[in-house]
Amino acid sequence: MLDPYRRQINYLRISVTDRCNLRCRYCMPEKGIKFMSAEDILSFKEIYDFVNVAVDSGIHKVRLTGGEPLMRKGIVQLVEMLASIPGIKDLGMTTNGILLNRYAGDLAKAGLDRVNISLDSLDAGNFHYITRVGKLENVLDGIKAAREAGLNPVKINCVIKDKGLDENAAKVKDFGEKNGMQVRFIKEMDLESGVFSVVKGGDGGKCHICNRLRLTPDGFLKPCLFSEVGYNIREYGYREALGLAVGNKPERGSLNNINNFYNIGG
């Protein structure tokens, strides 16, 4: 699938839930959010059927996000369903790692290829401050479990305030290098004002080569993170929604006042 700017669209990010077990200061209000109703959330069958159509149209890379995807009941079953689709070359997940120690082995057996794990600090106190409720030891256990399960390459996502690396980020970088893991540094973004930048160590933020579409938990297919445009796959049908999202993908993101990071997958 080619968009209006001749970019090959072959990557689908699926936000399977807006729920999360952390309350990170740059992502979610302290008191949490009003969650989507259960009837609005796409079923596993709807996700599976849509991904089949998307793969038939040229998608070959799929990533599960959230919220926190491991909060979605039955997530291992969904991974197994998606892994069975011929044509998916890369099936990944972005997770905060809190529950990964429990699920890593089953996810690998179900067909998940690899994981990106969020880790903003290696100081337990600072980690708890950033996440408001998280325990660093749970994430470290999750990283270990993911590596032992073969969910490689394990990549680390680290959010930073500025373009330079502060002490926290530098220690995360050290940790990644010592353990053979790639660390990607993501400058804190703002959907409402359109503030974003290129991800250090990744392709995010490079609009001229963007190959992504995003599916929200309630079924809106979005051509760009920093855009308010979205097409409900239930209303338009799978193929038409794909065609509209690809055909209306902007050259560059601007702003987004109707979504949040916790329900669009970052």
N, C-alpha and C positions, 0 to 999 in steps of 0.2 A: 504494500500500500504506500503510495507516494502522496505527501501532502502538497499544498499549493506552492511550497518552497523547495520541492524536490527532495525532501527528507524521507528516507525509508522508515516507515513506522512498523516496528516489529517487537515492541516491548509493552507489556500490559502490567500495570500495578493494580492489585485488587485489595481494597480495604475491606476486610471481612467483618469488622466490628468497630464501633466508636467507643467501646469500653476499654478502660485501662486500669491497671492496678497501681500505677504511679500517678503523681500529680506534678509533673515537672513544671517549673516556674515559667519556662518559655513556651509551654504548650497548652496548659490547662489551668483554669481557675482553681484556687485552693479548695473551694467547696465542691468542686466537680462540676458536672454539666447535666443538663436534661438529656437523657439518652434517647435514641431513636426507639420507637415502639417495635415490638417483635414482629408484627405483621408487615412493617415497612422494610425489614432487613431481607436481603436476598437469601433464598434457600440454597442449600448446596447444589440441588439439581439445576436451579436457575444459573448459578455460577458455572457449573460444569457445562451446561448446554451453551451458554454464551461463549465460554472459552473455546469450545469446539468450533464454533463459527469463526471466532477471532483467529484461531490457528489456521483454519481453512483459508482465511483472508490474508495471511502473511505473518501473524504473530508467532514468534518462536521462543520468546523469553517471558516468563511470568514470575511475578514476585508478590507474595502475600504480605500485607501490612495491616495496620489498624488505625486508631487505637493500638491495643496490644493483641496481635493475632492469636496468641495462645490463650486468651480469655474467651475465644469463641468455642463453645461446647462442640466437641466432635471434630476439632480441627485436624486431627490425624486422619480421619476418614476423608475429609476434603482433600488433603494432600494426596492420599492414595487415589482418589477419583481423578484428580488433575494429572497425576503422574502417569496414568494409563492412556492419556491422550497422545496418539502418535503426532510427532511434529514439534512437541515442546522440547527444546534442547537445553533449557536452563530453567529449573524450578527452584526459586529461592524464597527466603523469608527475612523480613526485618523485624527484630524483636528486642525488647528491653532486657531480655535474658533472665528475668526474675523466676520464671517457671521452666526455663530451658533444661535444667538438671532433671526434671521430671519427664520431659517429653523428647529429649534429643534422640535417644535410641529408637523410639517408635517412629519419629518423624523420618529418620534415615531409612528405616525398614520400609516405610510407606512410599518412599521415592523422592523425598526432598533432597536437593543437591547440596545446598549450602545456606549459610545464614550470615546476615549482618547484625551485629549486636551493639546496642547503644551503650556507651560508657563515657561519661563526661568528667569523671574524676576517680583517682585511686585512693583518695583520702576518704575514709568511711564517714567522717563528720560532714565533709563538704558534699559528698554524694547524697547523704540524707537531706542536707539543706536544699540541694538542687531539686531532688525528687519529692521532697516533703515527707515521704513515707518509706523510701526504699532502703534496703540493706545491701551494701556493696558485696558482702560475702555470697549472696545469692547469685549475683551476676557472675562473679568469678567462678563459682561452681558451675554455672550454666556454660560459660566459655570452655571450661575443662571438659564438660560432658559433650559439648558439640564437637570438639576436636577428637575426643575418643570415639565418637559415633561416626566419624568420617564426613562430617558436614563441612567439607573444605572446598575452597579456602574460606576460613572464618575471617570476616572483616569486621573492624571496629569503627563505629560512627561516633565521632566526638564533636559536640556542639561548642563553638567558641564565640566569644563576644565580638572580637575584632579579628582582623586578618592575620595578625601575629599570634604566636602561641604563648599563652600564659603558663604559669608554673604547672597548673593542673594538666593542661593539654600536653605540655612537654613530657610529663611523667607517663601519660597515656601513650604517647609516641614511643617512648623508651620501652614500655611494657610490650607494645606490639612488636617492635623490632626484635626484642629478646626472645619472643615466643613465635617468631615467624608469621606474624599476622599483619596484614595491611591495615593502616589506620587512615580513615578519611576524615578531614576536618571540615565541618559545615558551619559557616558563619550564621549566627542567629538571624532568622528571617522574619519578615512581617508581611503577612498576606494583604492586610488592609492598606498599607502604604506602598506595596510593591517592592519592598526592599529584599533583594536576594543577591547572591554572588556565586562565583564558580566554586564548586566543592574541591578542596585540595585533596588530590589522590583519587578523584572520581570524575564522572562526566556530568554530574548535576550542575545546573546553572549555565551550561554551554548551549545556549538557545540555537545556535546555527547547526548543531548536530543532534538536536533533541529527537529521539525516536520513540517517545512514550505517550501512552494514553493511560488514564486513571479511571477506575471504576469504584464508586463510593459504596458504602454498605447498603444504601437504599436504592441502588441501581442507576445512578447517574454516571454516564460515561463522559469524562472530561478530557478535552484535548490538551489542557495546560493547567499546571498547579496554580499559576498566577492569572487565572481567568475565571470569570463568573459563568461562562458558557458550559452547559452540560445537557446531555440528551438521555432521557429516561429509557432504558432498554426495554422496559415493560410496555411503555406507551408506543415507542417507535418500532419496536421489533429489533432483533439483534443486528441484522445486516444493515438496516437503514441507520440505526444509531452509530454503527461503525463508520459508515460512509459519511455521515454528517460530522462526526467528531474529527475524522481525518481531513475532510474537506474544509473544515473551519478552524483548523489548528493555526493559531497566530504565529507570526514570525518571531515574536518575542513576548514574554509574559508582561503584564502590566500590574493589575491588582485584583484582589478577590475579597469581597465583603460578605460573601454568603457561605463560605466554607471555613473550616478551622483545621489545623494540622492533625488533630485527634480524629477527624472523620474523613480525611482525604489521603492520609498516608504519607505525607511529607515528600 
